[in-house]
Amino acid sequence: MIRFIFYITFYLITIVFSFAQVKSENIIIKNDSIELPGTLTYTLKKTPLIIWVHGSGNVDRNGNQGKIIKANYIQKFRKAINVNDIAFFSYDKRTATPKNYKFLKKVVFEDLVTDAKKVIDHFKNDHRFSEIILIGHSQGSLIGMLASKNIDKYISIAGSAHTIDKTIIKQVNKQNKQLGKITKNHFEELLNTGDIKQVNPLLISIFAKQNLPFISSWTTYNPVEEIKKLTIPTLIINGNKDLQVQVEEAELLHKANSKTTIDIIDKMNHVLIELEKDSDNLKSYYTSEYMISDELIVSILNFIKK
């Protein structure tokens, strides 16, 4: 009954503030030669600002990837947050910006962390906003933890609790146990020698030569250890329809830092969509016809405003 009343209140607030004018600014933030173009939207001054840190892949500011992933989930999130008088900034990941391609030959995981730090630094003295809340989604969960020095609150959405080598080995092992063993051997060779002499052709998409420095550097960070270092208010969110990151991983992150808050969102998948049918899970990655989870927005509003 309490949840029902809250949802009614949430919708009434949304209707009232939907008439407020949303101001929009296109901003390019630079990390040396790398350009990080993004969009800032807000309705009022002296309100909280959310900065979004993307997951893996060449994700743009709206949550899309090239001509394939068209869920538009970050754009939907932006609108839902703005109508509740919270500012929002998301940027095109360095790998989503063609101008950056000539600088991407030797990318390591730390580069994504410094990108996020540059964005935070851009806004930390912007007096239009009362506080900075960082959201790290998927791969961005770990990036956000590592970049969290100058923020007020942190939200992890669909963040893994395991190092990336263990995650990939587990995923491959589910498909083929023999290939899973080879994946494990490849990681051991990479971490011990810095290279893989002969990559199994079926694993070339993971262990391509140009990917090795990035994967090697990513593997050195353990999310469970990094979340222990956070002393700011932290919310851990996972959907129970997420095919990529299981609820158990959110629980492990929460267990590692008992001062965090955890919220498992019913029917939500990895791209924040509220699913009525399991058969729509994968389809929701490739089209913008689905709605993001209202429960997710309520959870985040509660966390920010308490």
C-alpha positions in Angstrom: 0.0 0.0 0.0 2.9 2.4 0.9 4.6 1.7 -2.4 1.3 2.3 -4.3 0.9 5.7 -2.6 4.5 6.6 -3.4 4.1 5.7 -7.0 0.9 7.9 -7.3 2.9 10.7 -5.7 5.8 10.1 -8.1 3.5 10.4 -11.1 1.8 13.5 -9.9 5.2 15.2 -9.3 6.3 14.1 -12.8 3.2 15.6 -14.4 3.6 18.9 -12.5 7.3 19.3 -13.4 7.0 18.1 -17.0 5.8 21.7 -17.7 9.1 23.1 -16.4 11.5 24.2 -19.2 14.5 22.0 -19.6 17.6 23.9 -20.5 20.2 22.0 -22.6 23.9 22.6 -23.3 26.2 20.7 -25.5 29.7 20.6 -23.9 33.0 19.2 -25.1 35.3 18.1 -22.3 38.9 17.3 -23.2 41.3 14.8 -21.7 44.5 15.9 -23.5 43.8 15.1 -27.1 40.6 13.0 -26.4 37.3 14.8 -26.8 34.3 13.8 -24.7 31.3 15.6 -26.1 28.2 15.5 -23.9 24.9 17.0 -23.1 23.9 18.8 -19.9 20.2 19.2 -19.1 18.6 20.9 -16.1 15.4 22.7 -15.1 16.5 24.8 -12.1 19.7 26.0 -10.5 21.0 24.8 -7.1 19.8 21.3 -7.8 21.8 18.0 -7.7 23.7 17.0 -10.8 23.9 13.3 -12.0 26.9 12.4 -14.1 26.6 9.1 -16.0 29.6 6.8 -16.6 29.0 4.2 -19.4 29.4 0.5 -19.6 31.6 -1.3 -22.1 31.6 -0.7 -25.8 31.4 2.5 -27.9 28.4 3.9 -26.0 27.2 7.4 -26.8 25.5 9.9 -24.5 22.0 8.4 -25.2 23.0 4.8 -24.5 23.3 3.6 -28.1 26.1 1.9 -29.9 26.6 2.5 -33.6 23.8 1.0 -35.8 23.1 -2.0 -33.6 22.3 -1.1 -30.0 19.4 1.4 -30.1 17.8 1.1 -26.7 18.2 4.8 -26.1 18.0 4.0 -22.3 20.2 6.9 -21.1 18.1 9.5 -23.0 15.0 8.0 -21.4 16.7 8.1 -18.0 17.6 11.8 -18.6 14.0 12.8 -19.3 12.7 11.0 -16.2 15.4 12.6 -14.0 15.0 16.1 -15.4 11.3 16.3 -14.8 12.1 15.7 -11.1 14.4 18.8 -11.1 17.6 16.9 -11.1 20.3 17.9 -13.6 21.9 15.3 -15.8 25.1 15.1 -17.9 26.2 12.2 -20.1 29.0 12.1 -22.6 30.0 10.1 -25.6 32.6 7.5 -24.5 36.0 8.1 -26.1 35.5 5.1 -28.3 32.2 6.5 -29.7 33.8 9.7 -31.0 35.4 9.4 -34.5 37.8 12.3 -33.8 39.4 10.2 -31.1 40.1 7.1 -33.2 43.7 8.1 -34.1 44.5 8.3 -30.4 43.0 4.9 -29.4 45.8 2.6 -30.3 47.0 1.9 -26.8 44.0 2.5 -24.5 44.2 1.1 -21.0 41.5 0.9 -18.3 42.9 3.9 -16.4 42.2 6.1 -19.5 38.4 5.6 -18.9 38.9 6.5 -15.2 40.7 9.8 -16.1 38.0 10.6 -18.6 35.4 10.4 -15.8 37.6 12.4 -13.5 38.0 15.2 -16.2 34.2 15.3 -16.4 33.8 15.6 -12.7 36.5 18.3 -12.5 34.6 20.3 -15.1 31.5 20.4 -12.9 32.8 20.4 -9.3 33.0 24.2 -9.1 29.9 24.8 -11.1 27.7 26.7 -8.6 24.5 26.0 -10.5 24.4 22.6 -8.9 24.2 21.7 -5.2 26.0 18.3 -5.3 27.4 15.8 -7.7 26.1 12.3 -7.9 28.0 9.8 -10.1 26.3 6.9 -11.7 28.4 4.0 -13.0 26.6 1.5 -15.2 28.0 -2.0 -15.9 31.7 -1.5 -16.7 31.2 2.1 -15.5 30.5 0.8 -12.0 34.1 0.1 -11.4 35.2 3.2 -13.3 33.0 5.3 -11.1 34.4 3.8 -7.9 37.9 4.7 -9.0 36.9 8.2 -10.1 34.8 9.0 -7.0 37.2 11.4 -5.2 35.4 14.7 -5.8 31.7 13.6 -5.7 29.1 13.6 -3.0 27.2 10.4 -3.7 27.7 7.3 -5.8 25.3 4.9 -7.5 26.4 1.6 -9.0 23.9 0.1 -11.5 24.5 -3.5 -12.8 28.1 -3.5 -11.6 30.1 -6.7 -11.5 31.6 -7.9 -8.2 34.4 -9.9 -9.9 37.5 -9.1 -11.8 37.0 -9.0 -15.5 39.1 -12.2 -16.1 36.8 -14.2 -13.8 33.7 -12.7 -15.4 34.8 -13.5 -18.9 36.0 -17.1 -18.0 32.6 -17.7 -16.4 30.7 -16.4 -19.4 32.7 -18.5 -21.9 32.5 -21.6 -19.7 28.7 -21.4 -19.7 28.8 -21.7 -23.5 31.6 -24.3 -23.8 33.6 -25.7 -20.9 36.6 -26.6 -23.0 36.8 -23.1 -24.4 36.4 -21.9 -20.9 39.6 -23.7 -19.9 41.4 -22.2 -22.9 40.2 -18.7 -21.9 41.5 -19.3 -18.3 44.9 -20.3 -19.8 45.0 -17.2 -22.0 44.4 -14.9 -19.1 47.1 -16.6 -17.0 49.6 -16.2 -19.9 48.6 -12.6 -20.4 48.9 -11.7 -16.7 52.2 -13.5 -16.3 53.9 -12.4 -19.6 51.9 -9.4 -20.8 51.1 -11.2 -24.1 49.4 -14.3 -25.6 51.6 -16.0 -28.2 48.8 -17.9 -29.9 45.2 -16.9 -29.4 42.5 -19.5 -30.1 40.6 -18.3 -33.2 37.3 -18.7 -31.4 38.5 -16.2 -28.8 40.0 -13.6 -31.0 37.2 -11.1 -30.4 38.3 -11.0 -26.7 42.1 -11.4 -27.0 42.8 -9.5 -30.2 46.3 -7.9 -30.1 45.0 -4.4 -29.7 42.7 -5.4 -26.8 45.5 -6.9 -24.6 46.8 -3.8 -22.9 43.2 -2.7 -22.0 42.2 -6.2 -20.7 45.4 -6.6 -18.8 45.0 -3.3 -17.0 41.3 -3.9 -16.3 42.0 -7.2 -14.7 44.1 -5.6 -11.9 41.1 -4.0 -10.3 38.7 -5.9 -8.1 35.3 -4.2 -7.6 34.9 -5.8 -4.2 38.1 -4.3 -3.0 37.4 -0.9 -4.5 33.9 -0.5 -3.1 35.4 -1.1 0.4 37.3 2.2 0.0 34.1 4.3 -0.5 33.1 6.5 2.4 30.4 8.6 0.6 26.7 7.5 0.5 26.5 4.7 -2.0 23.6 2.9 -3.6 23.9 -0.4 -5.3 21.2 -1.3 -7.9 20.6 -4.4 -10.0 17.6 -5.6 -11.9 16.4 -9.1 -11.4 15.9 -9.6 -15.2 19.6 -8.6 -15.9 21.1 -11.3 -18.2 24.6 -9.9 -18.0 25.0 -9.1 -14.3 23.3 -11.3 -11.7 21.6 -10.0 -8.5 24.2 -12.0 -6.5 26.9 -9.7 -7.7 25.1 -6.6 -6.3 24.8 -8.6 -3.0 28.5 -9.3 -3.0 29.3 -5.6 -3.5 26.9 -4.7 -0.6 28.4 -7.3 1.6 31.9 -5.9 1.0 30.8 -2.5 2.2 27.9 -2.7 4.7 27.5 1.0 4.8 26.1 0.9 1.2 22.4 0.7 0.4 21.2 -2.0 -2.0 18.0 -2.1 -4.1 17.0 -5.0 -6.4 14.7 -3.6 -9.1 11.9 -6.0 -10.0 11.5 -6.8 -13.8 14.5 -4.5 -14.8 17.1 -5.7 -17.2 20.6 -4.6 -18.0 19.6 -1.6 -20.1 17.2 -0.4 -17.4 14.0 -1.6 -19.3 11.1 -2.8 -17.3 10.1 -6.2 -18.8 6.7 -7.7 -18.8 7.8 -10.7 -20.9 11.2 -12.4 -20.6 11.2 -13.0 -24.4 11.6 -9.2 -24.8 14.9 -9.0 -22.9 17.3 -9.2 -25.8 15.0 -7.3 -28.2 15.0 -4.3 -25.8 18.7 -3.7 -26.6 17.9 -3.1 -30.3 14.9 -0.8 -30.2 13.8 2.2 -28.2 10.1 1.2 -28.0 10.4 -0.1 -24.4 10.1 2.1 -21.3 12.7 2.2 -18.5 11.8 1.1 -15.0 9.8 3.5 -13.0 10.9 1.7 -9.8 14.5 2.5 -10.8 13.7 6.3 -10.9 11.9 6.1 -7.6 14.9 4.3 -6.0 17.3 6.9 -7.2 15.1 9.9 -6.2 14.8 8.5 -2.7 18.5 8.0 -2.4 19.4 11.5 -3.7 16.8 13.4 -1.7 17.1 11.6 1.7 
